[in-house]
């Protein structure tokens, strides 16, 4: 099987590491060497009891264990609603954080 220089197009001698015509480095034959697949890192399952305990004790801040994005959104929403409702919105944020924690941990654990 003949190889040709990717720089000048001239035929390259078998086993050569440089082109005899232009001096360009010969690229390794990628077809002959099998490519190793990337190992998939182990992603442990999150514990439902821990997510619910943290959100029960800490409200939306405890949601950080289950889902950081939802936690940040819910913390801001709880603060704003609590301010507008003279503190009553805090209870709604606490309940919502527990529901979201349950949902987020289920989604995380069921992803492949």
GURO-152866 format. One record per residue: residue in one letter; z, y, x of N, C-alpha, C in turn. Coordinates in steps of 0.05 Angstrom, whole numbers. Layout:
N
('A',(Z,Y,X),(Z,Y,X),(Z,Y,X)) ...
REM end
This chain:
112
('X',(0,-24,17),(0,0,0),(0,25,18)) ('X',(-19,42,14),(-22,66,31),(-6,89,20)) ('X',(6,104,38),(20,128,30),(5,152,40)) ('X',(7,174,25),(-7,198,33),(13,221,35)) ('X',(9,240,53),(26,263,57),(26,281,33)) ('X',(49,288,24),(51,306,1),(44,335,9)) ('X',(43,341,35),(37,368,44),(7,372,49)) ('X',(-6,353,65),(-34,357,72),(-53,337,59)) ('X',(-42,315,48),(-58,295,35),(-70,273,52)) ('X',(-65,274,78),(-75,254,96),(-59,228,94)) ('X',(-72,206,100),(-58,180,99),(-37,178,121)) ('X',(-14,166,115),(8,164,133),(11,135,141)) ('X',(16,131,167),(19,104,177),(44,91,165)) ('X',(43,64,162),(65,49,150),(90,52,168)) ('X',(113,59,157),(138,62,172),(142,89,185)) ('X',(122,107,182),(125,133,195),(144,151,179)) ('X',(159,167,194),(178,186,181),(166,214,179)) ('X',(145,219,195),(132,245,194),(102,241,193)) ('X',(88,260,181),(59,259,179),(47,264,206)) ('X',(28,247,214),(15,251,241),(-3,274,242)) ('X',(-12,285,219),(-31,307,218),(-16,334,218)) ('X',(2,338,199),(15,364,196),(44,364,205)) ('X',(57,341,209),(84,340,218),(105,341,196)) ('X',(97,342,171),(116,343,149),(132,317,146)) ('X',(156,319,138),(173,296,135),(163,279,111)) ('X',(163,253,115),(154,235,94),(177,230,75)) ('X',(171,232,49),(192,228,29),(196,198,26)) ('X',(221,190,22),(228,162,19),(215,151,-7)) ('X',(207,126,-6),(195,113,-29),(217,107,-49)) ('X',(216,121,-72),(237,118,-91),(233,94,-110)) ('X',(209,83,-110),(204,60,-128),(218,35,-118)) ('X',(220,32,-91),(231,7,-81),(261,5,-82)) ('X',(275,28,-81),(304,28,-82),(314,31,-110)) ('X',(330,12,-121),(340,16,-148),(360,38,-148)) ('X',(360,54,-170),(378,76,-172),(404,66,-185)) ('X',(426,74,-173),(452,66,-184),(458,83,-208)) ('X',(468,71,-229),(476,86,-253),(503,100,-248)) ('X',(505,123,-260),(530,139,-257),(552,125,-273)) ('X',(575,121,-261),(597,108,-276),(607,128,-297)) ('X',(613,118,-320),(624,134,-342),(654,136,-339)) ('X',(664,160,-336),(693,162,-332),(708,153,-357)) ('X',(731,141,-353),(748,132,-375),(760,156,-389)) ('X',(756,156,-415),(768,178,-431),(787,165,-450)) ('X',(813,167,-443),(833,154,-460),(835,166,-487)) ('X',(845,151,-505),(849,160,-533),(873,178,-535)) ('X',(871,198,-552),(893,216,-557),(912,203,-577)) ('X',(937,208,-575),(958,196,-592),(962,214,-617)) ('X',(957,202,-640),(960,216,-665),(988,226,-670)) ('X',(1008,209,-664),(1036,217,-668),(1043,241,-651)) ('X',(1032,243,-627),(1038,266,-609),(1025,291,-620)) ('X',(1001,289,-629),(987,313,-640),(1002,323,-664)) ('X',(1011,306,-682),(1025,315,-706),(1053,325,-699)) ('X',(1066,313,-680),(1093,323,-672),(1091,351,-660)) ('X',(1071,354,-642),(1068,380,-629),(1062,402,-650)) ('X',(1044,396,-669),(1037,416,-688),(1060,421,-708)) ('X',(1075,400,-714),(1099,403,-731),(1119,422,-718)) ('X',(1124,418,-692),(1144,434,-678),(1134,462,-670)) ('X',(1108,464,-662),(1098,488,-651),(1077,502,-668)) ('X',(1070,490,-690),(1049,502,-707),(1022,502,-693)) ('X',(1007,523,-696),(980,524,-685),(980,521,-654)) ('X',(1001,528,-641),(1002,525,-612),(1002,496,-604)) ('X',(1015,479,-620),(1015,450,-615),(987,438,-618)) ('X',(969,452,-632),(942,442,-636),(926,441,-610)) ('X',(936,454,-589),(922,454,-563),(918,426,-553)) ('X',(936,408,-559),(933,380,-551),(908,367,-563)) ('X',(903,373,-589),(881,360,-603),(854,373,-598)) ('X',(853,400,-599),(828,414,-596),(833,443,-588)) ('X',(826,450,-564),(832,477,-554),(818,499,-570)) ('X',(793,494,-577),(777,514,-592),(790,520,-619)) ('X',(796,498,-634),(809,502,-660),(836,515,-657)) ('X',(851,508,-636),(877,520,-632),(876,550,-629)) ('X',(858,559,-612),(855,587,-607),(847,603,-632)) ('X',(828,591,-646),(819,604,-671),(842,606,-691)) ('X',(857,584,-694),(878,583,-714),(902,600,-706)) ('X',(908,603,-680),(930,621,-672),(923,649,-679)) ('X',(899,658,-674),(891,685,-680),(891,689,-710)) ('X',(879,670,-725),(879,673,-754),(907,673,-766)) ('X',(925,657,-756),(952,656,-766),(967,683,-761)) ('X',(963,694,-737),(975,720,-731),(965,742,-750)) ('X',(939,742,-753),(927,763,-770),(936,760,-799)) ('X',(934,735,-810),(942,731,-838),(972,736,-842)) ('X',(988,728,-822),(1017,732,-824),(1023,762,-825)) ('X',(1009,777,-809),(1013,806,-808),(1005,819,-835)) ('X',(983,809,-847),(973,820,-872),(990,812,-896)) ('X',(1003,789,-894),(1019,779,-917),(1049,780,-911)) ('X',(1057,796,-893),(1085,799,-886),(1099,773,-879)) ('X',(1085,755,-864),(1096,731,-854),(1090,706,-870)) ('X',(1081,708,-895),(1075,685,-912),(1052,669,-901)) ('X',(1034,681,-887),(1011,667,-876),(1018,648,-854)) ('X',(1042,651,-843),(1051,632,-822),(1054,604,-832)) ('X',(1063,601,-856),(1065,574,-868),(1038,561,-872)) ('X',(1019,577,-881),(991,567,-884),(980,558,-857)) ('X',(985,574,-836),(975,567,-809),(988,542,-799)) ('X',(1013,538,-805),(1028,514,-797),(1017,489,-810)) ('X',(1012,491,-836),(1000,468,-851),(972,462,-841)) ('X',(956,484,-838),(928,480,-829),(927,468,-801)) ('X',(946,474,-784),(946,463,-757),(951,433,-758)) ('X',(969,424,-775),(974,395,-777),(949,381,-788)) ('X',(936,392,-808),(912,380,-819),(890,378,-798)) ('X',(886,400,-783),(866,401,-762),(873,382,-739)) ('X',(898,379,-732),(906,361,-711),(899,332,-719)) ('X',(904,325,-743),(897,298,-753),(867,293,-752)) ('X',(852,312,-762),(823,310,-762),(811,310,-734)) ('X',(820,327,-716),(809,329,-689),(815,304,-673)) ('X',(839,294,-675),(846,269,-660),(830,246,-670)) ('X',(826,244,-696),(809,222,-707),(781,224,-696)) ('X',(769,248,-696),(742,252,-686),(740,245,-657)) ('X',(760,254,-641),(760,249,-612),(761,220,-606)) ('X',(779,206,-620),(783,177,-615),(759,160,-625)) ('X',(745,170,-645),(722,155,-655),(696,160,-642)) ('X',(695,181,-624),(671,186,-608),(670,164,-587)) ('X',(646,155,-581),(643,134,-561),(651,141,-535)) 
REM end
